[in-house]
Amino acid sequence: MLKIGRVRSRNCQGVTRRELLEVGGLGLLGLTLADQLQAEDLQRTKPQMSKQPAQTSCIFIFLEGGPSQFETFDPKPNAIENVRGPYGNIATSVPGIQICELLPMLAERMDRYAVIRSLTGFNGGHSPRPALTGALDSSTTYGAVVTKFTDHTGAMPPYMHLGGKLLNGAGLGGGVLGSAYDPVEVRDPLGKQVQLPNFSLSADVSANRFQQRQELLGAIDQMRGRAQAGPGIERLGTFYQRAVNMLTSTKVRDAFDLSLETEKLRNRYGANFFGQSLLMARRLVEAGTRFVQIKWYDWDGAWDIHGYNSTGIERMEEELCPRFDQGLSALLDDLQQRGLLDSTLVVAVGEMGRTPNINKWGGRDHWGDCLVALLAGGGIPGGTVVGQSDAKAAYPANDPVMPLEFAATLYRRMGININTDPRVRPFIGNASPVAALV
C-alpha cells in the first residue's frame, strides 16, 4: 500500500524522509503514485458503465473480529436465554422493525439504512477477503475495482484505508489489478491532538532538494522520450505533476486535518479511534475521495468476543456497541445535513457472525453461516430488511445473500453497470445484486 503518515505511536511523528519516499515508490516523487494516476486516466477514456451519478462515494466500515448478529441487528427475543443473550430488543423508527437495545441511536435512524439479516457463505475464520472482496480467495478489494472502473478526478487519493493492518489480510488491495490500485494507507487518524501528519515536505527535504528531484524526473522523462517517442510517453509528465500536486496540495492536507472541525462535532462522533476515523472519512469523501475503507480499531479492540482469550459478551455493552452506535449515527446525521448521504454509500460488515449459543466462558464463537450487514445512503432504500434468519439466527430462513451478490450490489450502487460491461464479471461471477437494494 502507498503510505502516508505511518504513525509509530499516538504522538504525531510527522512525515519522515523514508515515508515521503514510500509515497513516491522509487524515491523520485512517485513512479508508483504517478502510475496510479495514469491508470485512472486510461479508464476515463472508456464509456461510463452506468447512468447512475458517476460520483457516488463509499465509506466501507470493516468490523474486524465479527460482530454478533444477536447483539446488533438481529435479536431473537423469543429464543432461549443461552441463544438470545442477556439483552433485549427495542423498536426503531420504522414500525415493525426491532434491533438490539444496545443500539438506541441507530434505532432512531432505521429509516435511513437497510439491514441484511441473511448474509451467508462466509468461512467463519478471521479472513477479511469475503467481506472486502466478495470472494473467499480474492485479493482484489472493492475499493480497487471501484477505482479502476469509475471516474476519478482531482488531487485527492481515490482509495484510502484508515486504520492498522488487516489480520490475515496480506496481499489485499489492488490484487489482480496491480499495486497502482492499492489504497493509500493512514494507520492512525488520531495522532497527537487528533491531527495527522500532513502532506508537506518533511524537515530534512528542503524545497531546493524537492525541486532537484523534479528536475531529475524531467531528465528521465526526456531520456524516455528520445528512446520511445509517442503520445503515451509524452503524457507521463502530466501524471508526475499530479503526483507532486497531491503531495503538496493544501486541499489534500486540509482533508486530513481533524482540527478544522468543531469540538462539538468531533465529540458527537466520539473521542475514540472509530469515531474520529468516521469523521475523517466524511472529510475525505467531501474533498473528493471515492472509496474510504475503515478498519475497526486494532486487533485488541475487535469484535471477537470468545470470552476465553478476551472479554465476553459484556464487551458488546461496555465498549463495542456504544462506540459503533454513536459514531455511525453521527456519520449518518452529518452526511444528511451536508447533502452528502444520497451520494455516499455507507457499508458496515464484519468477516463473520457469532454462534447461536453463548459458550462456557460467557462469549460467542465464530460463525460464518449467518451474519448481518448495514447499508445506507447512495440510493439504498432506508427502512429495509433483507432476508430473515431462522429462530436461532444460525442460518438464513429465506432470501440468503451470498458474498458475490453482496459485491454485485455494492458495485451497482457505486455506478458500475454490471449488466453491460464484462470487465467487472471476473469480480462477481454470475451474481446479481440484491433486488431490494437496487
N, C-alpha and C positions, 0 to 999 in steps of 0.2 A: 504494500500500500504506500501511496505517497503520504508523507508525514509532515504535519505542521504542528509545532509546539509540543514536542514529545516531552511531557512533564514527568520528572523523576520523583516529585514529591508534591505535596499540597502547596508548597511555596512556588510562585511563578519563577521559572528559571530563565525566561526569555528564549529567543531562538538562537541556538548556538551555531557556530560555523558549520559543524557537522550536519545539523538539521537543515540548514539552508541548502547545503549541497544535496541532501537527500531529496528535497523538493525538486532540485534540478536533475536528479537521476544520475548524471555523469559529472556533476560538479561544475558545469558550464552554464548554469542558469536554466537548465531544463530541457534536455532532449526528451526525457520521459514526459514531462508536462506538456511540452510543445506537441509531442506525438499525440497525446490525448486530445488536445485542441484540434489538431489536424483531423483526427478520426471523427470528431463531432462535425467538422465542416464537410467532410466527404459524405456523411449520411444525410446532411441537409440538402444535398443536390438531388436526392431521390424524392419521389412524391410522398406526401403525407399519407399515413395509413388510416386515418380516421377523420371524420367530420366533426368529432368532438373538439372542444377547445384544446389547442395544441400546448397550452402552458399549464396544465394540471401538474401540481407538485405532489410529493408524497412524504409524509413523516411516518416511518415504519419503526414501531417500537417492539423490540425483541425482548420478551420477558424470560431471560435466560434462567434455566432451572426447572421450568414447567409449572405454571400456576394451577392451582386446584380449581376444577370446574365447580365444585360444590360451594366453595367459599368465595366465588366471584359471580358468575353469570348463569349458573345452572343449579340452584339449590334444590334439594329434594326433601322438603319438609315432611312428607308422608313416609319416608323410609325409616328403618330402624335407626336408633341413635348411633350405632357404630358406623353406619353408612352416611347418614346426613351430617354428622358432626355436631358441635355444640352451638352453632349459630343458626339464627332464624332467617327468614326472608322478609323483604319489605316490598310494598307497592312502588311502582315507578310512575313517571308522568304519562305513560301510555297505559290505559285501562287494560287489565287482564295480564300484564307482564310484570313479573316479580324477579328480583335478583337478591343476592345475599345482603343482609343488613350491614355488612362491613363496608358497603359502597354507597352511602347515603347521597353524596353529591352527584354521583353518576346516575343514581336512580332518578333524581330530579331532571336529568337531561337525556333520558331514554329516547325522547322524540328526535334527538339529533344523531343517533347512531344505530347501527344494526348489530345483532349478535348471531353468530353461527354456533349452534349447540350440538352439531353433528359432524364436526371435523374429525376425520379418521384417517387411517393409513400411515400413521407415524410409527417409528420403530421403538419408541419407549426409551431411547437412550439419549445421552447428552450430546446429540449431534445437531448443530444449527442448520444443517443442509435442507431438510424438508421445509422448515419454516422460512428460510431465506432464499430458497431457490425453487421450491415446488417439487423437488425430487430427492430421493434418498441418496443418490450417488452423484449429484451435480455439484459443481463448484462455481457455477455462473449465477451470481446473485441477481435479484430483481433490479437492484439499482444499476447494475452493469447493463442489463438488457434495455432498461428504460433509457439510459444514457445513449446507447447506440441507436435505438430505433425511434427516438423522439427528438424534436428540435431543442437546441440549447444555444443561447447567445449570451454575450456579456462576459464580465470578468469573473463572476462567481464560479467556484468549482461546481460541476453539475451533480456530483455524487459525494456525499460526506458520510463518515462513520463517527459517531460520538460515543466515547467510552473505551474501555480496555479491550484487550484481545478476546476473541470468542473462544470458549472452551471447545476443543476438538474442531476448531474452525480453520485449520491450516489449509491454505490454498484457496479459501473462499474469497471471491472478489470478481475480477474480470473473467476468470475461468477460461473457457474456450475462446472468448473474445479478445483475450490478451490483457497484459498489465496496463495498457492505456485506459482500460475501463475499471481499474481498481478504484476504490473510494479514497478520497483524501481523508486522513485519519486525525482526529483530535482526541487524545487519550483522556484528558481531564478538562471538562468545561468549567470547573471551579477555579482551581489555581488560587493564587493569593488575592484575597478580596474579590473573589468570583470574577477574575479577569483572565483572559487568555494571553499567551504570548502573541505579539502581533506579527504582521507580515512585513514590517520594516526591516532594514538591514541590521544585522547584529553588530555589536560594538567593534568586533575585530574585522569587519568587512567595510572598509571606507567607501564613500561614494566614488572615489578615484579608482579603487580596485574593481568596484562594480562596473564602472564604465570600461575599464580594461577588459573585463570578461565579455562585455557586449561586443567590443571591438574584435576580440578573438573569435567570437561566434560569427561575426561578419566575415572575417578572413576565411573561416572554414566554409561558410556558405559560398564564397567566391570560388574557392577551390572546387567545391562540388559542382558549381555552375559550369566551370570550364570543362569538367570531366563528364558531366551528364547534363548537357543543356536541355531544357524543356520547361514547360509551364509548371509542372509539379514541383520541380526543384526551385524555380523562381519564387514560388509562393511560400516556401519554408520560412522566409523572413517574417512573414505575417504571423505565423504561429509562434515563433520565438518572441516577437514583440508582445503578443497576447500573454505569453507566459510571464514576461517581465511586468506587464501591466497588472497581472493577477497578484504578483508578489509585492507590488508597491502601491496598489490602489487603496485610497482612503476608504472607499466604499466597502471593499472587501475587508479591510482591517476593522472597520466600524461594525460590520455584521457580526463579528465575534466578540465584541466588547459589551458584556452584560451590564457594565456600569452605566451605560447610556439609558437603561431602563429605570423607571422609578422604583424606589424601595418598596412601595406599596404593591406594585405588580410582581416584583421578584418574590416578595413574601407570599403573595397569593399562589404562586406556583409551588412554593415550598423551598425552604432553605436547606436543600439536600441535593445530592448528585442528580437524581432523576428529575426533580422539578426544574433545576437550572438547565439540564440538557433539553428539556421540552421548550423552555423559553428560548434557548439558543436556536433550536430547530425552527421555531417560528420566525426568528430574525433572519435565519438563512434562507428560508423559502420566500420570505418577503423581499429579500435582496436579490433573489434570482436563482438559488439552488433548486434543482429539480427533485432530488431524492436525498432525504436525510435518514440515515439508519441509526437508531439509538439502541445501545445495549444497556440493560438494567444493571447498574452498579458494576462491581467486580464480583468475583465468584463468592466471596464471603457474604454478599448481600442478595444472593439469588433466591429463587422461589423453590428451592429443593428442600422440602420440609419433612425429611425422613424421620427426624427425631433422634436417631442413634448417632448421627455424625453432625447434627446441627439441632437448633431448636425445632420443636414440632409444630403442630397446627396452631399453637398460640401465637406464633410469629405472624400469622396472617392478620391477627387483630392488633398486635403490638407495633408492627412496622410496615409490612408489605402492603396491605390493603389501604391503610390511611394515606401513605405516600402516593400510591397509584391513584386513589380516588381524588386527592387534592390536585395532583399535578395534571392529570388528564382532563379533569373538569375545568381547570384553569385554561388549558390549551384550547378546549372547545369554545369556551367563552371568548377568549382572546381572538381566536380566528374569526369567530362570528362577528364580533364587534368591529373588526378591521375589514370586514367584507372579504375575507380570505377562505372561509370554510367551503364555499362552493367550488373553489379551485384548488383545494388542498385535501388530498385523500389521507386520512389518518388510519393506521392499522396497528393493532396490538395483538400479539400472539406469542406463545412460547413453543418449545420444541416437543412438548408432551402435556398430557393431563396427569391426574393423580388417581391412585387406586380407589375403587368404590368401597373401601373399608379403612378404618383407622388401625394402624399396626400397634404392636405391644409397646412401642416407645412413644405413642401419642402423636404420630405423624402419618403422612400418606406417602406411598412409594410411587415409582414410575408407572405410567400407564399411557400407551400410545394409541389405544383403540377408540378413545373418545376425548376430545378436548374442545375448548371454546376459543373463539376469536371475535374481536371487535373491529368494526369498520365504520368510519364516519366521514362526512364531507365528500368532496369530489363527485357529487351526484348520487351517493349512496342514499337510499330511502330510509330516513330515520324511523325509529319505532318498529323496525322489522326484526323478527326472529326467524332464522333459517334453520329448519330441521328440529328434531326432538330426540333426546336421548331416552334410553329405557328407564325403568323405575330406579335403577341404581347408578345412572349416569356412567354405565360401563361400556355400552355400545350404542350406536345410532339406532333409534326406533324407526325413523323414516328420513328420507332425503339426506343420505350421507354425502358429505363433501370431501373429496379426495384432494391431496396436496396439489396435483396438477390442475384441478378445477379451481382451486383457490388462486393459483398462479394466473390462470386464464382470466379470472375475474379482476385481479389487480391490473393486469396489462390492459384489459379492455377499459377500465376506468381511468387509466393513465393515457388514453388516447391512441393505443395501438390497436389497429383493426386486425384481429386475429383471423378473420374470415377471408381477407383479400391479400394478405401479404405472407408468403410462405416462409419468410426469414424467421418468424417467431415460432414456427411449428416445432423446431428441434427442442424448444424450451417448454412446450406444453403438450407435445404429442397430439393426440386426437381429442384432447379435453375441450369442453365447452365451459364458458363462465357460468356461475350460479345465476339462474334466470331471475330470481327475486332481487338480485343486487345490481342488475344491469338494465 
